[in-house]
Amino acid sequence: MQQTTPSQVNSLKKNSIGLSLLVFMVVSAAAPLTGIAGAIPIAMLLGNGAGIPGTFIIMAVIMAIWAVGFVALARRVRNAGAFYAYSARSLGGRAGGAVALIAVLAYNAMMFGLLGLLGGVAAGVFGQFGLNLPWWGWSLIATALIGFLGYKEAELSAKVLMVLVGLEVIIGLIVAFSIVAKGGAGDLTYNILDPALIFVPGGTVAAILFTFGSFIGIEATAIYTEEVRDPDVTVPKATFLAIFLIGVFYTFTTWTMVVGTGVDALVPAIAALPDPTLYLFGLAEQYAGGTVAMILGILLVTSIFASAQAMHNFIARYFYVTGREGLLPGFMGVTHDSHQSPHVGSVVQTVMAVIVVALFAVLGLDPVLNLFTWVAQVSVLGVLTMMAITSFAVLAYFRSNPGQEPAWKVVLAPVLSGLMMAGMAAYTLIGFGPATGTVPPLSYILPGLVPLFGLIGYLVAGGLAKSNPVQFANMGANRD
């Protein structure tokens, strides 16, 4: 058994993740195949249809602008709490507490939603091979495997994710290039940046929710900052590289999905299906053949698994950090003696996942339309809120700690991205019901969880300020 030195006790395993592994961990959270097969058809149906590819270009640009300030602050504050730590060191411990609890809510919501999507898809995919289990059976099997990997070293989980992500990207590109090679339905030259396609009344909120959701996980470059090699170089490189790769993949593949059916025929074709997630399978069979469609189904399940694994790892680290720094019970703020993994946080998250899956199963709710579409979009709203706060944290930090950074990095870009993220969060909050198909009171309760958890975190941090002023003052401190 590997022994740890005194300096490694109760700490994450340092220098265990390089640039390539880190990028794959971020891309796995973005779940390329899950996006184009599971989320994007729903976004096209509920959102702006053929405007989705153009929306991805706009979203990638917004993400790149936001990342300028994010990586500048990441070089100054190195803490696995990432968004939480940046807020605590820049805006004060109470703001940090608010962000920490929003993060716990947001990443758990995405994890739960993905488990619902995985169960629904796996039941259909494996059922054709005679492997018949209810959706929740597949979800619970995945939960157990995810919990096992989360309990072990981060490097093991990262290598599994690298293999799964590589396979899902390959199959997605095979389908996309097959559509292009056969000329699609004749709309290969349509203008993906046509404002009339992108800004559709009543559909823009859903487009924002689903396209932004495809970039969730960018924070991982900083969440693993205590575990990566040479974080001052690796974190910035991984952040921009991941944004570029995700943006290019989604823009290209969604463009081929549109041209495969035709701009005008796209939404009616998806609406005619019993399940929107069948859309890509139909395109795959039409343009690439039945064998590719069958492989696509299997790899879709592993894609969702990879994304859920990435979310589980995020949550385990947030539980660890918030326990370590006094916001949650201290027993959560410890790492495994030999694996140096946030094993307690991993176990807690696994138990929570089992409870949520069981609850939706008992209530007879649909794993895709209810658990995924409803719950996972709470995550999008939460992450938008945290990213807006992070932009303003960059401004506050560099105003109090001036250095050699140029103004466009630590003033202009954060102001611009902060206003855009805040605007998208407000727009999403207002239009949450129509975008997710929920009605009052659920359309108020679900998005209302984000400000509620923020308030709870703010109050918990305020209590810490009174009970342990020293620990409160050290919230979000560097962990080199």
C-alpha positions as CSV (number, residue, x, y, z in Angstrom):
1,M,0.0,0.0,0.0
2,Q,1.3,3.4,-0.9
3,Q,2.2,5.5,2.1
4,T,1.6,9.2,2.5
5,T,3.9,11.7,4.1
6,P,2.8,14.0,6.9
7,S,2.4,16.9,4.5
8,Q,0.0,14.8,2.4
9,V,-2.4,13.9,5.2
10,N,-5.9,15.2,4.6
11,S,-4.9,16.7,1.3
12,L,-5.7,15.9,-2.3
13,K,-3.1,14.0,-4.4
14,K,-0.8,16.6,-5.8
15,N,0.8,16.5,-9.3
16,S,-1.4,13.6,-10.4
17,I,-3.2,15.2,-13.4
18,G,-1.6,16.6,-16.5
19,L,-2.9,18.9,-19.3
20,S,-4.5,16.1,-21.5
21,L,-6.2,14.4,-18.6
22,L,-7.6,17.7,-17.3
23,V,-8.9,18.7,-20.7
24,F,-10.6,15.3,-21.1
25,M,-12.2,15.6,-17.6
26,V,-13.7,19.0,-18.6
27,V,-14.9,17.7,-22.0
28,S,-16.4,14.6,-20.3
29,A,-18.5,16.9,-18.2
30,A,-19.7,18.6,-21.4
31,A,-20.7,15.1,-22.6
32,P,-20.4,15.6,-26.3
33,L,-22.5,12.7,-27.4
34,T,-25.0,13.1,-24.6
35,G,-25.4,16.7,-25.8
36,I,-26.0,16.0,-29.4
37,A,-28.1,12.9,-28.9
38,G,-30.0,13.7,-25.7
39,A,-30.1,17.5,-25.0
40,I,-29.8,19.2,-28.3
41,P,-32.9,17.6,-30.0
42,I,-34.9,18.8,-26.9
43,A,-33.2,22.3,-27.3
44,M,-34.1,22.4,-31.0
45,L,-37.7,21.4,-30.2
46,L,-38.3,23.8,-27.2
47,G,-35.8,26.4,-28.4
48,N,-34.8,28.0,-31.7
49,G,-34.5,24.9,-34.0
50,A,-32.0,25.6,-36.7
51,G,-30.6,28.5,-34.7
52,I,-28.8,26.2,-32.3
53,P,-25.5,26.0,-34.2
54,G,-25.2,29.8,-34.3
55,T,-26.2,29.9,-30.6
56,F,-23.2,27.6,-29.9
57,I,-20.8,30.0,-31.6
58,I,-22.1,32.9,-29.6
59,M,-21.9,30.9,-26.4
60,A,-18.3,29.8,-27.1
61,V,-17.3,33.5,-27.6
62,I,-19.0,34.5,-24.3
63,M,-17.3,31.6,-22.5
64,A,-13.9,32.7,-23.9
65,I,-14.4,36.3,-22.7
66,W,-15.4,35.0,-19.3
67,A,-12.4,32.7,-19.1
68,V,-10.0,35.6,-19.5
69,G,-10.7,36.9,-16.0
70,F,-11.3,33.4,-14.6
71,V,-7.7,32.2,-15.4
72,A,-6.2,35.4,-14.2
73,L,-7.7,34.9,-10.8
74,A,-7.0,31.1,-10.9
75,R,-3.2,32.0,-11.0
76,R,-3.6,34.0,-7.7
77,V,-6.1,31.8,-5.8
78,R,-5.3,28.0,-5.8
79,N,-8.0,26.2,-4.0
80,A,-10.2,23.2,-5.0
81,G,-13.2,25.3,-4.1
82,A,-12.7,27.3,-7.3
83,F,-15.8,29.5,-7.7
84,Y,-16.3,29.4,-3.9
85,A,-12.7,30.3,-3.1
86,Y,-12.6,33.1,-5.7
87,S,-15.7,34.7,-4.2
88,A,-14.5,34.2,-0.6
89,R,-11.1,35.8,-1.3
90,S,-12.5,38.7,-3.3
91,L,-16.1,39.4,-2.1
92,G,-15.8,38.1,1.5
93,G,-16.6,34.9,3.3
94,R,-20.3,35.4,3.3
95,A,-20.4,35.7,-0.5
96,G,-18.1,32.6,-0.6
97,G,-20.6,30.7,1.5
98,A,-23.4,31.6,-0.8
99,V,-21.5,30.4,-3.9
100,A,-20.4,27.2,-2.1
101,L,-24.0,26.1,-1.4
102,I,-25.1,27.1,-4.9
103,A,-22.3,24.9,-6.3
104,V,-23.4,22.0,-4.1
105,L,-27.0,22.4,-5.4
106,A,-26.0,23.0,-9.1
107,Y,-23.6,20.0,-9.5
108,N,-25.9,17.7,-7.6
109,A,-28.8,18.7,-9.7
110,M,-26.9,18.0,-12.9
111,M,-25.7,14.7,-11.5
112,F,-29.3,13.6,-10.6
113,G,-30.6,14.7,-14.0
114,L,-27.9,12.7,-15.8
115,L,-28.7,9.6,-13.9
116,G,-32.3,9.9,-15.0
117,L,-31.2,10.4,-18.6
118,L,-28.8,7.4,-18.4
119,G,-31.5,5.1,-17.0
120,G,-34.0,6.1,-19.6
121,V,-31.5,5.7,-22.5
122,A,-30.0,2.5,-21.1
123,A,-33.4,0.8,-20.7
124,G,-34.0,1.4,-24.4
125,V,-30.6,0.6,-25.7
126,F,-29.9,-2.6,-23.8
127,G,-33.5,-3.7,-24.0
128,Q,-33.0,-4.5,-27.7
129,F,-30.3,-7.0,-26.6
130,G,-32.7,-8.7,-24.2
131,L,-31.2,-7.0,-21.1
132,N,-34.4,-5.7,-19.6
133,L,-34.3,-3.6,-16.4
134,P,-36.4,-0.7,-15.4
135,W,-34.7,2.7,-15.9
136,W,-34.0,3.1,-12.2
137,G,-32.1,-0.3,-12.2
138,W,-29.6,1.0,-14.8
139,S,-29.4,4.3,-12.9
140,L,-28.5,2.5,-9.7
141,I,-25.9,0.3,-11.4
142,A,-24.3,3.5,-12.8
143,T,-24.4,5.2,-9.4
144,A,-22.6,2.3,-7.8
145,L,-19.8,2.3,-10.5
146,I,-19.5,6.1,-10.3
147,G,-19.3,5.9,-6.5
148,F,-16.5,3.3,-6.7
149,L,-14.4,5.4,-9.1
150,G,-15.0,8.6,-7.1
151,Y,-13.7,6.8,-4.0
152,K,-10.5,5.9,-5.7
153,E,-7.7,8.2,-7.0
154,A,-8.6,11.0,-9.4
155,E,-6.1,9.7,-11.9
156,L,-8.0,6.4,-12.3
157,S,-11.3,8.2,-12.9
158,A,-9.6,10.6,-15.3
159,K,-8.2,7.8,-17.4
160,V,-11.6,6.1,-17.6
161,L,-13.1,9.4,-18.7
162,M,-10.4,9.9,-21.4
163,V,-11.2,6.5,-23.0
164,L,-15.0,7.1,-22.9
165,V,-14.8,10.6,-24.2
166,G,-12.5,9.6,-27.1
167,L,-15.0,7.0,-28.2
168,E,-18.0,9.2,-28.1
169,V,-16.4,12.0,-30.0
170,I,-15.3,9.5,-32.7
171,I,-18.8,8.1,-33.2
172,G,-20.3,11.6,-33.2
173,L,-18.0,12.7,-35.9
174,I,-18.6,9.6,-38.0
175,V,-22.3,10.4,-38.1
176,A,-21.6,14.1,-38.8
177,F,-19.2,13.4,-41.7
178,S,-21.6,10.8,-43.1
179,I,-24.3,13.5,-43.4
180,V,-21.9,15.9,-45.1
181,A,-20.6,13.3,-47.5
182,K,-24.1,12.5,-48.7
183,G,-25.1,16.2,-49.0
184,G,-27.7,16.2,-46.2
185,A,-31.2,17.2,-47.1
186,G,-29.9,20.0,-49.4
187,D,-29.3,22.9,-46.9
188,L,-25.5,22.7,-46.6
189,T,-25.1,26.4,-47.2
190,Y,-27.7,27.8,-44.7
191,N,-26.6,30.8,-42.7
192,I,-26.1,29.5,-39.1
193,L,-25.6,33.1,-37.8
194,D,-28.9,34.4,-39.2
195,P,-30.4,36.4,-36.4
196,A,-33.9,35.4,-37.5
197,L,-32.9,31.8,-36.7
198,I,-31.1,32.4,-33.5
199,F,-33.4,34.9,-31.8
200,V,-36.8,33.2,-31.9
201,P,-39.6,34.5,-29.6
202,G,-40.3,32.1,-26.8
203,G,-37.4,29.9,-27.8
204,T,-34.3,31.8,-26.8
205,V,-34.3,30.8,-23.1
206,A,-34.3,27.1,-23.9
207,A,-31.5,27.7,-26.4
208,I,-29.5,29.5,-23.8
209,L,-30.2,26.8,-21.2
210,F,-29.1,23.9,-23.3
211,T,-26.2,25.4,-25.2
212,F,-24.7,26.9,-22.0
213,G,-25.3,23.6,-20.3
214,S,-22.9,22.0,-22.8
215,F,-20.1,24.1,-21.3
216,I,-20.8,23.2,-17.7
217,G,-17.7,21.7,-16.2
218,I,-15.2,24.5,-17.3
219,E,-14.7,25.2,-13.6
220,A,-13.1,21.7,-13.3
221,T,-9.8,23.2,-14.5
222,A,-9.7,25.1,-11.2
223,I,-11.5,22.5,-9.1
224,Y,-8.5,20.2,-9.7
225,T,-5.9,22.9,-9.2
226,E,-4.6,21.2,-6.0
227,E,-4.0,18.0,-8.0
228,V,-2.7,19.2,-11.4
229,R,0.9,19.5,-12.4
230,D,2.1,23.2,-12.8
231,P,-1.3,24.7,-12.2
232,D,-0.3,28.3,-13.3
233,V,0.3,26.9,-16.8
234,T,-2.0,23.9,-16.9
235,V,-5.2,25.5,-15.7
236,P,-5.2,28.4,-18.3
237,K,-4.3,26.1,-21.2
238,A,-6.9,23.5,-20.3
239,T,-9.6,26.2,-19.9
240,F,-9.2,27.8,-23.3
241,L,-8.5,24.5,-25.0
242,A,-11.6,22.9,-23.6
243,I,-13.8,25.9,-24.6
244,F,-12.4,25.7,-28.1
245,L,-12.9,22.0,-28.5
246,I,-16.4,22.0,-27.0
247,G,-17.4,24.9,-29.2
248,V,-16.1,23.5,-32.4
249,F,-17.5,20.0,-31.8
250,Y,-21.0,21.2,-30.9
251,T,-21.2,23.9,-33.7
252,F,-20.1,21.4,-36.3
253,T,-22.3,18.4,-35.2
254,T,-25.4,20.5,-34.6
255,W,-25.0,22.1,-38.1
256,T,-24.9,18.6,-39.6
257,M,-28.0,17.6,-37.6
258,V,-29.9,20.6,-39.1
259,V,-28.7,19.9,-42.7
260,G,-29.5,16.2,-42.3
261,T,-33.2,17.0,-42.1
262,G,-33.4,20.5,-43.5
263,V,-33.9,23.9,-41.9
264,D,-37.7,24.0,-42.3
265,A,-38.3,20.3,-41.7
266,L,-36.2,20.1,-38.5
267,V,-38.6,21.0,-35.8
268,P,-41.6,19.1,-37.3
269,A,-39.4,16.0,-37.7
270,I,-38.3,16.1,-34.0
271,A,-41.9,16.9,-32.8
272,A,-43.2,13.8,-34.7
273,L,-41.0,11.5,-32.7
274,P,-42.3,9.8,-29.6
275,D,-39.0,10.8,-27.9
276,P,-36.8,13.7,-29.1
277,T,-33.7,11.8,-28.1
278,L,-34.4,9.3,-31.0
279,Y,-33.6,12.1,-33.5
280,L,-29.9,11.5,-33.8
281,F,-30.4,7.7,-34.0
282,G,-32.6,8.2,-37.0
283,L,-30.0,10.4,-38.7
284,A,-27.3,7.9,-37.9
285,E,-29.3,5.0,-39.4
286,Q,-30.2,7.1,-42.5
287,Y,-26.8,8.4,-43.3
288,A,-24.3,6.0,-41.6
289,G,-26.2,2.7,-41.4
290,G,-27.8,0.5,-38.8
291,T,-24.5,-0.7,-37.3
292,V,-23.3,2.8,-36.5
293,A,-26.7,3.6,-35.0
294,M,-26.5,0.6,-32.7
295,I,-22.9,1.5,-31.6
296,L,-24.1,5.1,-31.1
297,G,-26.7,3.9,-28.6
298,I,-24.2,2.0,-26.6
299,L,-21.7,4.9,-26.6
300,L,-24.5,7.3,-25.6
301,V,-24.9,5.4,-22.4
302,T,-21.2,5.5,-21.7
303,S,-21.2,9.2,-22.6
304,I,-23.8,10.0,-20.0
305,F,-21.9,7.8,-17.5
306,A,-18.7,9.8,-18.2
307,S,-20.5,13.1,-17.6
308,A,-22.2,11.9,-14.4
309,Q,-18.8,10.6,-13.2
310,A,-17.3,14.1,-13.8
311,M,-20.1,15.8,-11.9
312,H,-19.7,13.3,-9.1
313,N,-16.0,14.2,-8.8
314,F,-16.9,17.9,-8.7
315,I,-19.4,17.4,-6.0
316,A,-17.1,15.2,-3.9
317,R,-14.4,18.0,-4.0
318,Y,-16.9,20.7,-3.1
319,F,-18.1,18.6,-0.2
320,Y,-14.5,18.1,0.9
321,V,-13.7,21.8,0.6
322,T,-16.8,23.0,2.4
323,G,-16.2,20.5,5.1
324,R,-12.5,21.4,5.4
325,E,-13.3,25.1,5.7
326,G,-16.2,24.9,8.1
327,L,-19.3,25.4,6.0
328,L,-20.4,21.8,6.2
329,P,-19.8,19.2,8.9
330,G,-16.1,18.7,9.5
331,F,-16.2,14.9,8.8
332,M,-16.7,15.7,5.1
333,G,-13.5,17.7,5.0
334,V,-11.1,14.7,5.0
335,T,-9.4,12.6,2.3
336,H,-8.6,8.9,2.1
337,D,-5.4,7.8,3.8
338,S,-4.0,6.0,0.7
339,H,-6.0,7.2,-2.3
340,Q,-6.0,10.9,-1.1
341,S,-9.4,11.2,-2.6
342,P,-12.4,13.1,-1.1
343,H,-13.9,9.7,-0.2
344,V,-16.4,10.9,2.4
345,G,-17.9,13.5,0.0
346,S,-18.0,10.7,-2.7
347,V,-19.9,8.4,-0.4
348,V,-22.3,11.1,0.7
349,Q,-23.0,12.1,-2.9
350,T,-23.6,8.4,-3.8
351,V,-26.2,8.0,-1.1
352,M,-28.0,11.2,-2.2
353,A,-28.1,9.9,-5.7
354,V,-29.7,6.6,-4.6
355,I,-32.3,8.5,-2.7
356,V,-33.2,10.8,-5.6
357,V,-33.4,8.0,-8.1
358,A,-35.6,6.0,-5.7
359,L,-37.9,8.9,-5.1
360,F,-38.5,9.5,-8.8
361,A,-39.0,5.8,-9.4
362,V,-41.6,5.5,-6.6
363,L,-43.5,8.6,-7.8
364,G,-43.6,7.1,-11.3
365,L,-42.0,10.2,-12.9
366,D,-40.3,10.0,-16.3
367,P,-36.5,9.8,-16.1
368,V,-35.8,12.0,-19.2
369,L,-38.7,14.5,-19.3
370,N,-38.9,15.0,-15.5
371,L,-35.6,14.1,-13.8
372,F,-33.3,15.3,-16.6
373,T,-35.2,18.2,-18.2
374,W,-36.6,19.6,-14.9
375,V,-33.8,19.0,-12.4
376,A,-30.7,19.3,-14.6
377,Q,-31.7,22.8,-15.7
378,V,-31.5,24.0,-12.1
379,S,-27.8,23.3,-12.5
380,V,-27.6,25.5,-15.6
381,L,-29.2,28.4,-13.7
382,G,-26.9,27.8,-10.7
383,V,-23.7,27.7,-12.8
384,L,-24.7,30.9,-14.7
385,T,-25.2,32.6,-11.4
386,M,-21.8,31.4,-10.1
387,M,-20.0,32.5,-13.2
388,A,-21.5,35.9,-13.1
389,I,-20.4,36.3,-9.4
390,T,-16.9,35.0,-10.4
391,S,-16.6,37.8,-13.0
392,F,-17.3,40.4,-10.4
393,A,-15.0,38.6,-8.0
394,V,-12.2,39.1,-10.5
395,L,-12.9,42.9,-10.5
396,A,-12.9,43.1,-6.7
397,Y,-9.8,41.0,-6.3
398,F,-7.5,42.9,-8.7
399,R,-8.8,46.2,-7.4
400,S,-7.6,45.2,-3.9
401,N,-4.5,43.3,-5.2
402,P,-3.2,45.3,-8.2
403,G,-0.5,43.6,-10.2
404,Q,0.9,43.5,-13.7
405,E,-2.3,42.2,-15.3
406,P,-3.5,44.5,-18.2
407,A,-6.8,46.2,-17.7
408,W,-8.5,44.3,-20.5
409,K,-8.0,41.1,-18.6
410,V,-9.0,42.1,-15.2
411,V,-11.5,44.9,-15.8
412,L,-12.9,45.0,-19.4
413,A,-13.4,41.2,-19.9
414,P,-14.8,40.6,-16.4
415,V,-17.3,43.5,-16.7
416,L,-18.5,42.4,-20.1
417,S,-18.8,38.7,-19.1
418,G,-20.3,39.5,-15.7
419,L,-23.1,41.5,-17.3
420,M,-23.7,38.9,-19.9
421,M,-23.8,36.0,-17.4
422,A,-26.0,38.0,-15.0
423,G,-28.3,38.9,-17.9
424,M,-28.6,35.3,-19.1
425,A,-29.2,34.1,-15.5
426,A,-32.0,36.6,-15.0
427,Y,-33.5,35.8,-18.4
428,T,-33.3,32.1,-17.6
429,L,-34.9,32.6,-14.1
430,I,-37.8,34.5,-15.7
431,G,-38.4,32.0,-18.5
432,F,-37.6,28.8,-16.7
433,G,-41.1,27.4,-16.9
434,P,-41.7,27.6,-20.6
435,A,-38.1,26.5,-21.3
436,T,-38.4,23.3,-19.2
437,G,-42.1,22.6,-19.7
438,T,-42.9,23.1,-16.0
439,V,-45.9,24.9,-14.6
440,P,-46.5,26.8,-11.3
441,P,-45.7,26.1,-8.6
442,L,-42.9,23.9,-9.9
443,S,-41.7,26.5,-12.4
444,Y,-41.1,28.8,-9.4
445,I,-39.9,26.3,-6.9
446,L,-37.1,24.7,-9.0
447,P,-35.4,27.9,-10.1
448,G,-36.1,29.4,-6.7
449,L,-33.8,26.8,-5.2
450,V,-30.7,28.7,-6.5
451,P,-31.3,31.9,-4.5
452,L,-32.5,29.9,-1.5
453,F,-29.3,27.8,-1.4
454,G,-27.3,31.0,-1.8
455,L,-29.1,32.6,1.1
456,I,-28.5,29.5,3.3
457,G,-24.8,29.6,2.4
458,Y,-24.6,33.3,3.2
459,L,-26.2,32.7,6.6
460,V,-24.0,29.6,7.4
461,A,-20.9,31.6,6.6
462,G,-22.2,34.4,8.8
463,G,-22.5,31.9,11.6
464,L,-18.9,30.7,11.0
465,A,-17.7,34.4,11.3
466,K,-19.1,34.4,14.8
467,S,-18.2,31.0,16.0
468,N,-14.7,30.8,14.4
469,P,-13.4,34.1,13.2
470,V,-10.0,32.7,12.3
471,Q,-11.4,30.0,10.1
472,F,-13.8,32.5,8.5
473,A,-10.9,34.8,7.6
474,N,-9.1,31.9,5.9
475,M,-12.0,30.8,3.7
476,G,-10.8,30.1,0.2
477,A,-7.1,30.5,1.1
478,N,-4.4,29.1,-1.2
479,R,-3.7,25.4,-0.8
480,D,-0.3,24.9,-2.4
